[in-house]
Amino acid sequence: MSPLFDLTGKRALVTGSSQGIGLALAEGLARHGAAVVLNGRSAAKLDAAANALRAQGFAVDVVPFDVTDQTAAEAGVEEIEQRFGAIDIVINNAGMQFRTPLEDFPADRWEQLLKTNISSVFFVGQAVARHMIRRGHGKIINIASVQSELARPGIAPYTATKGAVRNLTRGMCTDWAQYGIQVNAIAPGYFKTPLNQALVDDPDFSAWLEKRTPAGRWGDVDELVGAAVFLAGPASSFVNGQILYVDGGITACI
């Protein structure tokens, strides 16, 4: 393995990693040598995911906590640091979606989206950064979206949260790069995940997406691994505050 992409000896916390993109990224980092810590709210789902990774010979720990609760996030990070060792890499992946016309969007869903998609990035990022600052190094990778740049009917609040992730990433870089921390974001396009299953199952939407995307198809979650390994490893030592779009070209064209 090239030393630029070798994560041996590193520990990575991946939030929202019991399924979908989070689990794919955790597995990808593990394949490149990292010990991974899976996080989510369902202990049963996390244990199933961890057992599947352990069966492949990977080093995996599980620490369930609610990333939308600042106290819980801080306690969860402290538990990892004390029980397992330093967190070298964090991927803030936890997120949710809710689709409805903006004029009918419920206030409680708005608050839930804010807490899940942006407050969690702040809470976990801040808690981990406090340790990274003392050590003088670390990698923070936030999961943004093509909706950090684009809008689509029925998801304006989601778009707002992902735009906030984009700019929080830049702000984290601005404050923490001086301490040897690289903070970047991956912005996925349309991938086949549980979050998007309703769209995947809609033949009209899939046809529109395939026409709209230059690559002409949905993405597979494994196609996000390369970006994560790059941003988590030595190869990106002078890459900071950037949003890496992995979207089949959808943000590049009208």
C-alpha positions as CSV (number, residue, x, y, z in Angstrom):
1,M,0.0,0.0,0.0
2,S,1.3,3.5,-0.8
3,P,2.2,5.4,2.4
4,L,0.1,8.3,1.1
5,F,-3.0,6.2,1.6
6,D,-1.9,4.0,4.5
7,L,-4.1,4.5,7.6
8,T,-2.4,1.8,9.7
9,G,-2.2,2.8,13.4
10,K,-5.0,5.4,13.0
11,R,-8.4,5.3,14.7
12,A,-11.5,6.7,13.0
13,L,-14.9,7.5,14.4
14,V,-17.7,7.4,11.8
15,T,-21.0,8.7,12.9
16,G,-24.2,7.3,11.5
17,S,-22.3,4.2,10.4
18,S,-24.7,1.3,11.0
19,Q,-25.7,1.3,7.3
20,G,-25.5,3.2,4.0
21,I,-22.7,5.7,3.3
22,G,-21.4,5.6,6.9
23,L,-20.9,1.9,6.9
24,A,-19.3,1.9,3.5
25,L,-16.8,4.6,4.6
26,A,-16.0,2.8,7.8
27,E,-15.3,-0.4,5.9
28,G,-13.2,1.5,3.4
29,L,-11.0,3.1,6.1
30,A,-10.6,-0.3,7.8
31,R,-9.4,-1.8,4.5
32,H,-6.7,0.8,4.5
33,G,-5.5,-0.1,8.0
34,A,-7.6,2.1,10.3
35,A,-9.3,0.8,13.5
36,V,-12.8,2.1,13.3
37,V,-15.4,3.1,15.8
38,L,-19.0,2.8,14.7
39,N,-21.6,5.2,16.0
40,G,-25.3,5.5,15.9
41,R,-28.4,5.3,18.1
42,S,-29.4,1.7,17.5
43,A,-27.1,-0.6,19.4
44,A,-28.6,-3.7,17.6
45,K,-27.9,-2.3,14.2
46,L,-24.4,-1.2,15.2
47,D,-23.6,-4.6,16.6
48,A,-24.7,-6.3,13.4
49,A,-22.6,-3.9,11.3
50,A,-19.6,-4.4,13.6
51,N,-19.9,-8.2,13.4
52,A,-19.9,-8.1,9.6
53,L,-16.7,-6.0,9.6
54,R,-15.0,-8.2,12.2
55,A,-15.8,-11.2,10.2
56,Q,-13.5,-9.7,7.5
57,G,-10.7,-9.3,10.1
58,F,-11.1,-5.6,10.8
59,A,-10.6,-3.9,14.1
60,V,-14.0,-2.5,15.1
61,D,-15.4,-0.9,18.2
62,V,-19.0,0.3,18.8
63,V,-20.0,3.3,20.9
64,P,-23.7,4.3,20.5
65,F,-24.6,7.8,21.4
66,D,-26.9,10.6,20.1
67,V,-24.9,13.0,18.1
68,T,-27.7,15.6,18.2
69,D,-27.2,15.9,22.0
70,Q,-24.2,17.9,22.9
71,T,-23.7,16.3,26.3
72,A,-24.0,12.8,24.8
73,A,-21.6,13.7,22.0
74,E,-19.0,15.0,24.4
75,A,-19.4,11.9,26.7
76,G,-19.2,9.6,23.7
77,V,-16.0,11.1,22.4
78,E,-14.5,11.0,25.9
79,E,-15.4,7.3,26.2
80,I,-13.7,6.5,23.0
81,E,-10.6,8.4,23.9
82,Q,-10.4,6.8,27.4
83,R,-11.3,3.2,26.4
84,F,-9.8,2.8,23.0
85,G,-7.3,5.6,22.4
86,A,-6.9,8.8,20.4
87,I,-9.4,9.6,17.6
88,D,-7.2,10.5,14.6
89,I,-10.0,10.8,12.1
90,V,-13.7,11.6,12.4
91,I,-16.3,11.4,9.7
92,N,-19.4,13.4,10.5
93,N,-21.8,11.3,8.5
94,A,-25.0,11.2,10.5
95,G,-27.9,12.8,8.6
96,M,-31.5,12.6,7.7
97,Q,-33.9,13.7,5.0
98,F,-37.6,14.7,4.9
99,R,-39.4,15.6,1.8
100,T,-42.6,17.8,1.5
101,P,-43.6,21.1,-0.1
102,L,-41.9,24.0,1.6
103,E,-45.2,25.8,2.4
104,D,-46.3,22.7,4.3
105,F,-43.0,21.8,6.0
106,P,-43.6,21.0,9.7
107,A,-41.7,23.1,12.2
108,D,-40.7,20.0,14.2
109,R,-39.2,18.4,11.1
110,W,-37.3,21.6,10.5
111,E,-35.8,21.5,14.0
112,Q,-35.0,17.8,13.6
113,L,-33.2,18.4,10.4
114,L,-31.1,21.2,11.9
115,K,-30.1,19.0,14.9
116,T,-29.3,15.9,12.9
117,N,-27.6,17.5,9.8
118,I,-25.7,20.4,11.2
119,S,-25.7,20.6,15.1
120,S,-24.3,17.0,15.2
121,V,-21.3,18.1,13.0
122,F,-20.6,21.0,15.4
123,F,-21.0,18.9,18.6
124,V,-18.9,16.0,17.5
125,G,-16.4,18.1,15.6
126,Q,-15.8,20.4,18.5
127,A,-15.5,17.5,21.0
128,V,-13.0,15.7,18.9
129,A,-11.1,18.8,17.9
130,R,-10.3,19.6,21.6
131,H,-8.2,16.4,21.7
132,M,-6.7,16.9,18.3
133,I,-5.6,20.5,19.2
134,R,-3.6,19.1,22.1
135,R,-2.0,16.5,20.0
136,G,-1.2,18.9,17.1
137,H,-2.9,16.8,14.3
138,G,-6.1,15.3,13.1
139,K,-8.5,14.8,10.2
140,I,-12.2,15.9,10.3
141,I,-14.3,14.9,7.3
142,N,-17.8,16.3,7.1
143,I,-20.5,14.8,4.8
144,A,-22.0,17.6,2.7
145,S,-24.1,17.0,-0.4
146,V,-24.7,18.3,-3.9
147,Q,-27.5,20.1,-2.1
148,S,-24.7,22.2,-0.6
149,E,-24.8,24.0,-4.0
150,L,-28.1,23.0,-5.6
151,A,-31.7,23.0,-4.7
152,R,-34.6,20.7,-5.7
153,P,-38.4,21.0,-4.9
154,G,-39.5,19.7,-1.6
155,I,-36.2,19.7,0.3
156,A,-35.4,23.3,0.9
157,P,-34.7,22.8,4.7
158,Y,-32.3,19.9,3.9
159,T,-30.6,22.1,1.3
160,A,-30.2,24.8,4.0
161,T,-28.6,22.3,6.4
162,K,-26.1,21.0,3.8
163,G,-25.2,24.5,2.8
164,A,-24.4,25.1,6.5
165,V,-22.2,22.0,6.5
166,R,-20.2,23.4,3.6
167,N,-19.6,26.7,5.4
168,L,-19.0,25.1,8.8
169,T,-16.3,23.0,7.2
170,R,-14.6,26.2,6.0
171,G,-15.0,27.8,9.4
172,M,-13.5,24.8,11.2
173,C,-10.5,24.9,8.8
174,T,-10.1,28.6,9.4
175,D,-10.0,28.1,13.2
176,W,-8.2,24.8,13.5
177,A,-5.7,24.5,10.6
178,Q,-3.1,26.3,12.8
179,Y,-3.2,23.3,15.1
180,G,-2.3,20.8,12.4
181,I,-5.9,19.7,11.7
182,Q,-7.3,19.2,8.2
183,V,-11.0,19.8,7.9
184,N,-12.7,19.0,4.6
185,A,-16.0,17.7,3.3
186,I,-17.2,15.1,0.8
187,A,-20.3,16.1,-1.1
188,P,-22.0,13.1,-2.5
189,G,-24.4,13.3,-5.5
190,Y,-27.2,10.8,-5.8
191,F,-26.3,7.4,-4.3
192,K,-28.3,4.3,-3.8
193,T,-28.7,4.4,0.0
194,P,-31.6,3.8,2.5
195,L,-32.0,7.5,2.7
196,N,-32.7,7.7,-1.0
197,Q,-34.6,4.5,-1.4
198,A,-37.9,6.2,-2.2
199,L,-36.2,8.0,-5.1
200,V,-34.4,4.9,-6.3
201,D,-37.8,3.1,-6.5
202,D,-39.4,5.9,-8.4
203,P,-38.8,5.2,-12.2
204,D,-39.6,8.7,-13.2
205,F,-37.1,10.2,-10.8
206,S,-34.4,7.7,-11.8
207,A,-35.0,8.5,-15.4
208,W,-34.7,12.2,-14.7
209,L,-31.5,11.7,-12.7
210,E,-29.8,9.5,-15.3
211,K,-30.5,12.2,-17.9
212,R,-29.4,15.1,-15.6
213,T,-26.2,13.4,-14.4
214,P,-23.3,13.4,-17.0
215,A,-22.3,9.9,-15.8
216,G,-25.8,8.8,-16.6
217,R,-26.5,6.7,-13.4
218,W,-26.8,6.5,-9.7
219,G,-23.6,6.3,-7.6
220,D,-22.6,3.3,-5.6
221,V,-21.6,4.0,-2.0
222,D,-18.3,2.2,-2.5
223,E,-17.4,5.0,-5.0
224,L,-17.1,7.4,-2.0
225,V,-14.4,5.4,-0.3
226,G,-11.5,6.8,-2.4
227,A,-12.3,10.3,-1.5
228,A,-12.6,9.4,2.2
229,V,-9.2,7.6,2.2
230,F,-7.6,10.5,0.4
231,L,-8.9,13.0,2.9
232,A,-8.2,10.8,5.9
233,G,-4.6,10.0,5.0
234,P,-1.2,11.7,4.5
235,A,-2.0,12.4,0.8
236,S,-4.2,15.4,1.8
237,S,-1.7,16.9,4.3
238,F,-2.1,20.4,2.7
239,V,-5.7,20.1,1.6
240,N,-7.9,22.1,4.0
241,G,-11.4,23.7,3.9
242,Q,-12.3,22.0,0.6
243,I,-15.6,20.5,-0.5
244,L,-14.9,17.4,-2.7
245,Y,-17.9,16.7,-4.9
246,V,-18.4,13.0,-5.8
247,D,-21.5,13.3,-8.0
248,G,-21.0,12.0,-11.5
249,G,-20.6,15.5,-12.8
250,I,-24.1,16.8,-11.8
251,T,-22.8,20.0,-10.2
252,A,-20.6,20.7,-13.3
253,C,-23.4,21.2,-15.8
254,I,-26.7,22.9,-16.4
